[in-house]
Amino acid sequence: MTTSRGPSEWPTKTRNQAVEAPRKSSLAKKTQAVTPSKSVSSNGSSPSSQETLCHLYTSLLRCRLLQQQARRSSGDYDLAIGHEAVIVGPTAELSAEDTIASSPRNLAALVARGLPFASLLADPRSGEPASKPMRLPSLPQDPFNLATGIALACKLEKQRRVVVAFCPQESPALETWHEALKFSGVHKLPVIYVIKNGVADQQSSSDHAPHLEAFSFMARDYGYPGIIVDGQDVVAVWRVAHESIHRARNGSGPTLIDCRTDARRDPLAQMEHYMRKRNLWDEGWRKQLEAEIRSEIVKASA
């Protein structure tokens, strides 16, 4: 059975695609070209591997630079500048057949899906977005219910696909998702729910949603893990998501990941520190990577 997909459920381009089929992606070639030249003898799926860490940093930087450009060009997006790890960590290991469900205004999630920069940036000649994010007419701000339905379809079709759903920036009351979260637990659906909970954010009180704190307890009541993680640490989020996605693919059901964020800490700086400690950091690589991403943005904006 084939199901049609709206813009909030497009498949994502992934690291696995870039590694396994680099000839099909010019971006993959560019990323490979600026990978640090140090050799690391570790499993490719380890969070300490050179390949994984470089991929995570590259994804963080792409999200950061495009969001900064979008902020200047007044696009109609929800921006998560400083909180990119919440999006990058859970999506880094998805395959081309998996699904990301999010608000169509979530720019970082659109980048994670692999949408080209040209379709996301504003047109400087007209002042209008080159391609405004489309909205689902019935569920424009309800990715959790949407994701639950998609995950049910995956299970009924006996596919090993998973769905990662991101809570919208302006989340409704918990009752809105009560039935969806309960249903996914009862039927062990292959879905990962991700919330950004700015409980430690002293600079942006609007991020703080006290009712979200009950989410992890709700998930446990429904029979699946509700895991609290440092939302500024992309490696920590990646570790939790990696295990959660593995569980979902193998029929063990959903997970809720509660990312606690703090605007005083930059995920890019934290990732750089992490790589330096492991002798994997190369400043020349970072500069070349940033130059290539900025060049891509300039071409997309032209």
Contacts in CASP RR format, 6 or more apart in sequence:
PFRMAT RR
TARGET T0000
AUTHOR 0000-0000-0000
METHOD contacts of the structure
MODEL  1
MTTSRGPSEWPTKTRNQAVEAPRKSSLAKKTQAVTPSKSVSSNGSSPSSQ
ETLCHLYTSLLRCRLLQQQARRSSGDYDLAIGHEAVIVGPTAELSAEDTI
ASSPRNLAALVARGLPFASLLADPRSGEPASKPMRLPSLPQDPFNLATGI
ALACKLEKQRRVVVAFCPQESPALETWHEALKFSGVHKLPVIYVIKNGVA
DQQSSSDHAPHLEAFSFMARDYGYPGIIVDGQDVVAVWRVAHESIHRARN
GSGPTLIDCRTDARRDPLAQMEHYMRKRNLWDEGWRKQLEAEIRSEIVKA
SA
1 153 0 8 1.000
1 157 0 8 1.000
3 150 0 8 1.000
3 153 0 8 1.000
5 11 0 8 1.000
5 99 0 8 1.000
6 134 0 8 1.000
6 136 0 8 1.000
7 104 0 8 1.000
7 133 0 8 1.000
7 134 0 8 1.000
7 135 0 8 1.000
7 136 0 8 1.000
8 101 0 8 1.000
8 102 0 8 1.000
8 103 0 8 1.000
8 104 0 8 1.000
8 136 0 8 1.000
8 139 0 8 1.000
8 143 0 8 1.000
8 146 0 8 1.000
9 99 0 8 1.000
9 100 0 8 1.000
9 101 0 8 1.000
9 146 0 8 1.000
9 147 0 8 1.000
9 150 0 8 1.000
9 163 0 8 1.000
10 99 0 8 1.000
10 100 0 8 1.000
10 113 0 8 1.000
10 115 0 8 1.000
11 96 0 8 1.000
11 97 0 8 1.000
11 98 0 8 1.000
11 99 0 8 1.000
11 100 0 8 1.000
11 113 0 8 1.000
12 91 0 8 1.000
12 94 0 8 1.000
12 96 0 8 1.000
12 98 0 8 1.000
12 99 0 8 1.000
12 100 0 8 1.000
12 112 0 8 1.000
12 113 0 8 1.000
12 114 0 8 1.000
13 25 0 8 1.000
13 96 0 8 1.000
13 113 0 8 1.000
13 114 0 8 1.000
14 91 0 8 1.000
14 92 0 8 1.000
14 93 0 8 1.000
14 94 0 8 1.000
14 95 0 8 1.000
14 96 0 8 1.000
14 98 0 8 1.000
15 51 0 8 1.000
15 52 0 8 1.000
15 55 0 8 1.000
15 92 0 8 1.000
15 93 0 8 1.000
16 93 0 8 1.000
16 95 0 8 1.000
16 96 0 8 1.000
17 24 0 8 1.000
17 25 0 8 1.000
17 28 0 8 1.000
17 95 0 8 1.000
17 96 0 8 1.000
18 25 0 8 1.000
18 27 0 8 1.000
18 28 0 8 1.000
18 31 0 8 1.000
18 32 0 8 1.000
19 28 0 8 1.000
19 51 0 8 1.000
21 28 0 8 1.000
22 28 0 8 1.000
22 29 0 8 1.000
22 32 0 8 1.000
27 296 0 8 1.000
30 292 0 8 1.000
31 54 0 8 1.000
31 55 0 8 1.000
31 58 0 8 1.000
31 289 0 8 1.000
33 288 0 8 1.000
34 285 0 8 1.000
34 288 0 8 1.000
34 289 0 8 1.000
34 292 0 8 1.000
35 50 0 8 1.000
35 51 0 8 1.000
35 54 0 8 1.000
35 285 0 8 1.000
36 50 0 8 1.000
36 54 0 8 1.000
36 280 0 8 1.000
36 281 0 8 1.000
36 282 0 8 1.000
36 285 0 8 1.000
37 282 0 8 1.000
38 50 0 8 1.000
38 279 0 8 1.000
38 280 0 8 1.000
38 282 0 8 1.000
39 50 0 8 1.000
40 48 0 8 1.000
40 49 0 8 1.000
40 50 0 8 1.000
40 280 0 8 1.000
42 48 0 8 1.000
42 49 0 8 1.000
42 50 0 8 1.000
43 49 0 8 1.000
44 51 0 8 1.000
44 52 0 8 1.000
45 52 0 8 1.000
45 242 0 8 1.000
46 52 0 8 1.000
47 53 0 8 1.000
47 235 0 8 1.000
47 238 0 8 1.000
47 239 0 8 1.000
47 242 0 8 1.000
48 278 0 8 1.000
50 280 0 8 1.000
52 92 0 8 1.000
52 238 0 8 1.000
53 235 0 8 1.000
53 271 0 8 1.000
53 274 0 8 1.000
53 275 0 8 1.000
53 278 0 8 1.000
53 280 0 8 1.000
54 280 0 8 1.000
54 285 0 8 1.000
55 92 0 8 1.000
56 88 0 8 1.000
56 89 0 8 1.000
56 92 0 8 1.000
56 234 0 8 1.000
56 235 0 8 1.000
56 238 0 8 1.000
56 271 0 8 1.000
57 268 0 8 1.000
57 271 0 8 1.000
57 272 0 8 1.000
57 275 0 8 1.000
57 286 0 8 1.000
58 289 0 8 1.000
59 84 0 8 1.000
59 88 0 8 1.000
59 89 0 8 1.000
59 91 0 8 1.000
59 92 0 8 1.000
59 112 0 8 1.000
60 84 0 8 1.000
60 85 0 8 1.000
60 88 0 8 1.000
60 234 0 8 1.000
60 267 0 8 1.000
60 268 0 8 1.000
60 271 0 8 1.000
61 268 0 8 1.000
61 289 0 8 1.000
61 290 0 8 1.000
61 293 0 8 1.000
62 111 0 8 1.000
62 293 0 8 1.000
63 80 0 8 1.000
63 84 0 8 1.000
63 87 0 8 1.000
63 88 0 8 1.000
63 107 0 8 1.000
63 108 0 8 1.000
63 111 0 8 1.000
63 112 0 8 1.000
64 81 0 8 1.000
64 82 0 8 1.000
64 84 0 8 1.000
64 268 0 8 1.000
65 290 0 8 1.000
65 293 0 8 1.000
65 294 0 8 1.000
65 297 0 8 1.000
66 107 0 8 1.000
66 111 0 8 1.000
66 117 0 8 1.000
66 120 0 8 1.000
66 121 0 8 1.000
66 297 0 8 1.000
67 77 0 8 1.000
67 79 0 8 1.000
67 80 0 8 1.000
67 81 0 8 1.000
67 84 0 8 1.000
67 107 0 8 1.000
67 108 0 8 1.000
68 81 0 8 1.000
69 121 0 8 1.000
69 297 0 8 1.000
69 301 0 8 1.000
70 77 0 8 1.000
70 79 0 8 1.000
70 107 0 8 1.000
70 120 0 8 1.000
70 121 0 8 1.000
70 122 0 8 1.000
71 79 0 8 1.000
71 81 0 8 1.000
73 121 0 8 1.000
73 122 0 8 1.000
73 124 0 8 1.000
73 127 0 8 1.000
73 301 0 8 1.000
74 122 0 8 1.000
74 127 0 8 1.000
75 122 0 8 1.000
75 129 0 8 1.000
76 105 0 8 1.000
76 129 0 8 1.000
76 132 0 8 1.000
76 133 0 8 1.000
77 105 0 8 1.000
77 106 0 8 1.000
77 107 0 8 1.000
77 110 0 8 1.000
77 133 0 8 1.000
78 103 0 8 1.000
78 105 0 8 1.000
78 106 0 8 1.000
78 107 0 8 1.000
78 168 0 8 1.000
78 169 0 8 1.000
79 107 0 8 1.000
79 108 0 8 1.000
80 86 0 8 1.000
80 87 0 8 1.000
80 106 0 8 1.000
80 107 0 8 1.000
80 108 0 8 1.000
80 169 0 8 1.000
80 196 0 8 1.000
82 232 0 8 1.000
82 263 0 8 1.000
82 266 0 8 1.000
82 267 0 8 1.000
82 268 0 8 1.000
83 196 0 8 1.000
83 231 0 8 1.000
83 232 0 8 1.000
83 259 0 8 1.000
83 261 0 8 1.000
83 263 0 8 1.000
83 267 0 8 1.000
84 108 0 8 1.000
84 234 0 8 1.000
84 267 0 8 1.000
84 268 0 8 1.000
85 231 0 8 1.000
85 232 0 8 1.000
85 233 0 8 1.000
85 234 0 8 1.000
85 237 0 8 1.000
85 259 0 8 1.000
85 267 0 8 1.000
86 108 0 8 1.000
86 166 0 8 1.000
86 194 0 8 1.000
86 196 0 8 1.000
86 231 0 8 1.000
86 237 0 8 1.000
86 259 0 8 1.000
86 261 0 8 1.000
87 106 0 8 1.000
87 108 0 8 1.000
87 109 0 8 1.000
87 111 0 8 1.000
87 112 0 8 1.000
87 166 0 8 1.000
88 108 0 8 1.000
88 112 0 8 1.000
88 234 0 8 1.000
88 237 0 8 1.000
88 238 0 8 1.000
89 234 0 8 1.000
89 237 0 8 1.000
89 238 0 8 1.000
89 241 0 8 1.000
90 164 0 8 1.000
90 166 0 8 1.000
90 192 0 8 1.000
90 194 0 8 1.000
90 237 0 8 1.000
90 238 0 8 1.000
90 241 0 8 1.000
90 257 0 8 1.000
91 100 0 8 1.000
91 109 0 8 1.000
91 112 0 8 1.000
91 164 0 8 1.000
91 241 0 8 1.000
92 238 0 8 1.000
92 241 0 8 1.000
93 238 0 8 1.000
93 241 0 8 1.000
93 242 0 8 1.000
93 245 0 8 1.000
94 100 0 8 1.000
94 162 0 8 1.000
94 164 0 8 1.000
94 245 0 8 1.000
95 161 0 8 1.000
97 159 0 8 1.000
97 161 0 8 1.000
98 161 0 8 1.000
98 162 0 8 1.000
98 163 0 8 1.000
98 164 0 8 1.000
99 147 0 8 1.000
99 150 0 8 1.000
99 161 0 8 1.000
99 162 0 8 1.000
99 163 0 8 1.000
99 164 0 8 1.000
100 109 0 8 1.000
100 112 0 8 1.000
100 113 0 8 1.000
100 163 0 8 1.000
100 164 0 8 1.000
100 165 0 8 1.000
100 166 0 8 1.000
101 143 0 8 1.000
101 144 0 8 1.000
101 146 0 8 1.000
101 147 0 8 1.000
101 150 0 8 1.000
101 163 0 8 1.000
101 164 0 8 1.000
101 165 0 8 1.000
101 166 0 8 1.000
102 109 0 8 1.000
102 110 0 8 1.000
102 143 0 8 1.000
102 165 0 8 1.000
102 166 0 8 1.000
102 168 0 8 1.000
103 109 0 8 1.000
103 140 0 8 1.000
103 141 0 8 1.000
103 143 0 8 1.000
103 166 0 8 1.000
103 168 0 8 1.000
103 169 0 8 1.000
104 110 0 8 1.000
104 133 0 8 1.000
104 134 0 8 1.000
104 135 0 8 1.000
104 136 0 8 1.000
104 140 0 8 1.000
105 133 0 8 1.000
105 169 0 8 1.000
106 166 0 8 1.000
106 168 0 8 1.000
106 169 0 8 1.000
107 120 0 8 1.000
109 166 0 8 1.000
110 120 0 8 1.000
110 133 0 8 1.000
111 120 0 8 1.000
116 300 0 8 1.000
117 296 0 8 1.000
117 297 0 8 1.000
117 299 0 8 1.000
117 300 0 8 1.000
118 130 0 8 1.000
118 131 0 8 1.000
118 299 0 8 1.000
118 300 0 8 1.000
119 130 0 8 1.000
119 131 0 8 1.000
120 129 0 8 1.000
120 130 0 8 1.000
120 131 0 8 1.000
120 133 0 8 1.000
120 300 0 8 1.000
121 129 0 8 1.000
121 130 0 8 1.000
121 297 0 8 1.000
121 300 0 8 1.000
121 301 0 8 1.000
122 128 0 8 1.000
122 129 0 8 1.000
122 130 0 8 1.000
122 301 0 8 1.000
123 129 0 8 1.000
123 130 0 8 1.000
124 301 0 8 1.000
136 146 0 8 1.000
139 145 0 8 1.000
139 146 0 8 1.000
141 168 0 8 1.000
141 170 0 8 1.000
141 172 0 8 1.000
142 168 0 8 1.000
142 172 0 8 1.000
142 176 0 8 1.000
143 165 0 8 1.000
143 166 0 8 1.000
143 167 0 8 1.000
143 168 0 8 1.000
144 165 0 8 1.000
144 167 0 8 1.000
144 176 0 8 1.000
144 177 0 8 1.000
144 180 0 8 1.000
144 181 0 8 1.000
144 193 0 8 1.000
145 176 0 8 1.000
145 177 0 8 1.000
145 180 0 8 1.000
146 165 0 8 1.000
147 163 0 8 1.000
147 164 0 8 1.000
147 165 0 8 1.000
147 191 0 8 1.000
147 193 0 8 1.000
148 165 0 8 1.000
148 180 0 8 1.000
148 181 0 8 1.000
148 183 0 8 1.000
148 184 0 8 1.000
148 189 0 8 1.000
148 191 0 8 1.000
149 189 0 8 1.000
150 163 0 8 1.000
150 191 0 8 1.000
151 162 0 8 1.000
151 163 0 8 1.000
151 184 0 8 1.000
151 189 0 8 1.000
151 190 0 8 1.000
151 191 0 8 1.000
151 254 0 8 1.000
152 183 0 8 1.000
152 187 0 8 1.000
152 189 0 8 1.000
154 161 0 8 1.000
154 162 0 8 1.000
154 163 0 8 1.000
154 189 0 8 1.000
154 190 0 8 1.000
155 187 0 8 1.000
155 188 0 8 1.000
155 189 0 8 1.000
155 190 0 8 1.000
160 190 0 8 1.000
160 249 0 8 1.000
161 190 0 8 1.000
162 190 0 8 1.000
162 191 0 8 1.000
162 192 0 8 1.000
162 245 0 8 1.000
162 248 0 8 1.000
162 249 0 8 1.000
163 190 0 8 1.000
163 191 0 8 1.000
163 192 0 8 1.000
164 191 0 8 1.000
164 192 0 8 1.000
164 194 0 8 1.000
164 241 0 8 1.000
164 245 0 8 1.000
165 191 0 8 1.000
165 192 0 8 1.000
165 193 0 8 1.000
165 194 0 8 1.000
166 194 0 8 1.000
166 195 0 8 1.000
166 196 0 8 1.000
167 193 0 8 1.000
167 194 0 8 1.000
167 195 0 8 1.000
167 196 0 8 1.000
167 212 0 8 1.000
169 196 0 8 1.000
171 195 0 8 1.000
171 209 0 8 1.000
171 211 0 8 1.000
171 212 0 8 1.000
173 211 0 8 1.000
174 211 0 8 1.000
174 214 0 8 1.000
174 215 0 8 1.000
174 218 0 8 1.000
178 218 0 8 1.000
181 193 0 8 1.000
181 218 0 8 1.000
181 219 0 8 1.000
181 222 0 8 1.000
181 254 0 8 1.000
181 256 0 8 1.000
182 222 0 8 1.000
183 189 0 8 1.000
184 191 0 8 1.000
184 222 0 8 1.000
184 224 0 8 1.000
184 253 0 8 1.000
184 254 0 8 1.000
185 222 0 8 1.000
185 223 0 8 1.000
185 224 0 8 1.000
185 253 0 8 1.000
185 254 0 8 1.000
186 222 0 8 1.000
188 251 0 8 1.000
188 252 0 8 1.000
188 253 0 8 1.000
188 254 0 8 1.000
189 248 0 8 1.000
189 253 0 8 1.000
189 254 0 8 1.000
190 248 0 8 1.000
190 249 0 8 1.000
190 251 0 8 1.000
190 253 0 8 1.000
190 254 0 8 1.000
191 248 0 8 1.000
191 253 0 8 1.000
191 254 0 8 1.000
192 241 0 8 1.000
192 244 0 8 1.000
192 245 0 8 1.000
192 248 0 8 1.000
192 254 0 8 1.000
192 255 0 8 1.000
192 256 0 8 1.000
192 257 0 8 1.000
193 215 0 8 1.000
193 219 0 8 1.000
193 254 0 8 1.000
193 255 0 8 1.000
193 256 0 8 1.000
193 257 0 8 1.000
194 241 0 8 1.000
194 256 0 8 1.000
194 257 0 8 1.000
194 259 0 8 1.000
195 212 0 8 1.000
195 215 0 8 1.000
195 256 0 8 1.000
195 257 0 8 1.000
195 258 0 8 1.000
195 259 0 8 1.000
196 207 0 8 1.000
196 231 0 8 1.000
196 259 0 8 1.000
196 261 0 8 1.000
197 208 0 8 1.000
197 209 0 8 1.000
197 212 0 8 1.000
197 213 0 8 1.000
197 215 0 8 1.000
197 258 0 8 1.000
197 259 0 8 1.000
197 260 0 8 1.000
197 261 0 8 1.000
198 204 0 8 1.000
198 207 0 8 1.000
198 208 0 8 1.000
198 209 0 8 1.000
198 260 0 8 1.000
198 261 0 8 1.000
198 262 0 8 1.000
199 208 0 8 1.000
199 213 0 8 1.000
199 260 0 8 1.000
199 261 0 8 1.000
200 260 0 8 1.000
200 261 0 8 1.000
200 262 0 8 1.000
201 207 0 8 1.000
201 208 0 8 1.000
201 261 0 8 1.000
201 262 0 8 1.000
201 263 0 8 1.000
201 264 0 8 1.000
202 262 0 8 1.000
202 263 0 8 1.000
202 264 0 8 1.000
203 263 0 8 1.000
203 264 0 8 1.000
204 263 0 8 1.000
207 261 0 8 1.000
207 263 0 8 1.000
212 258 0 8 1.000
215 226 0 8 1.000
215 256 0 8 1.000
215 258 0 8 1.000
216 226 0 8 1.000
216 227 0 8 1.000
216 228 0 8 1.000
216 256 0 8 1.000
216 258 0 8 1.000
218 256 0 8 1.000
219 225 0 8 1.000
219 226 0 8 1.000
219 254 0 8 1.000
219 255 0 8 1.000
219 256 0 8 1.000
220 226 0 8 1.000
224 253 0 8 1.000
224 254 0 8 1.000
224 255 0 8 1.000
224 256 0 8 1.000
225 244 0 8 1.000
225 255 0 8 1.000
225 256 0 8 1.000
226 255 0 8 1.000
226 256 0 8 1.000
226 257 0 8 1.000
226 258 0 8 1.000
227 240 0 8 1.000
227 244 0 8 1.000
227 255 0 8 1.000
227 256 0 8 1.000
227 257 0 8 1.000
227 258 0 8 1.000
228 258 0 8 1.000
228 260 0 8 1.000
229 236 0 8 1.000
229 237 0 8 1.000
229 240 0 8 1.000
229 257 0 8 1.000
229 258 0 8 1.000
229 259 0 8 1.000
229 260 0 8 1.000
230 236 0 8 1.000
230 237 0 8 1.000
230 259 0 8 1.000
230 260 0 8 1.000
231 237 0 8 1.000
231 259 0 8 1.000
231 260 0 8 1.000
231 261 0 8 1.000
231 267 0 8 1.000
232 261 0 8 1.000
232 262 0 8 1.000
232 265 0 8 1.000
232 266 0 8 1.000
232 267 0 8 1.000
232 270 0 8 1.000
233 267 0 8 1.000
233 270 0 8 1.000
234 267 0 8 1.000
234 270 0 8 1.000
234 271 0 8 1.000
235 271 0 8 1.000
235 274 0 8 1.000
237 257 0 8 1.000
237 259 0 8 1.000
240 255 0 8 1.000
240 257 0 8 1.000
241 257 0 8 1.000
244 255 0 8 1.000
244 257 0 8 1.000
247 253 0 8 1.000
247 255 0 8 1.000
248 254 0 8 1.000
248 255 0 8 1.000
272 281 0 8 1.000
272 286 0 8 1.000
275 281 0 8 1.000
END
